[in-house]
Amino acid sequence: MTQIEANNLCKKILKEFDPNNVAKENSINDLKTLRGHFLAIEDPMLTKTVRLAYEYLSNNDSFDIAIADFEPTEEQSTFEYFVELLMNYEHPFNRQELQEFKTALEQA
C-alpha cells in the first residue's frame, strides 16, 4: 500500500464515519488494513497506535480518548481528528500528537 492509498483509506474511514456508531466493523477493518501499511513501512509507533485505536473502538464502541491539544466539537470528533492526523503522519506536529494518542490509548 502506498501513502496515497493509505490516505484514500483514511478518507474512506472519514466518509463512512457515523458519530453515533463509531465502532462500525468497516471502520475497525479499515484501521486494521491501515495498520498493515504502517507495518510495511516499518513505523512501529504508528503501527501500535492504530492497533490500540481499533482495539479501543472494538472494546468500547466509542473513541473518547482525550489529548491535551484537542477539544472535540460538533464539527469534529476525536476519532475524526485522529484519522486526519494519520493522513499526514510524516509531519512532525502530527507525529507528536499521534504519540499523545498512543500514550492515552495505552493508559485507557
Secondary structure, 3 states (H helix, E strand, C coil): CCHHHHHHHHHHHHHHCCCCCCCCHHHHHHHHHHHHHHHHCCCHHHHHHHHHHHHHHHHHCCCCCCECCECCCCCCCHHHHHHHHHHCCCCHHHHHHHHHHHHHHHHC
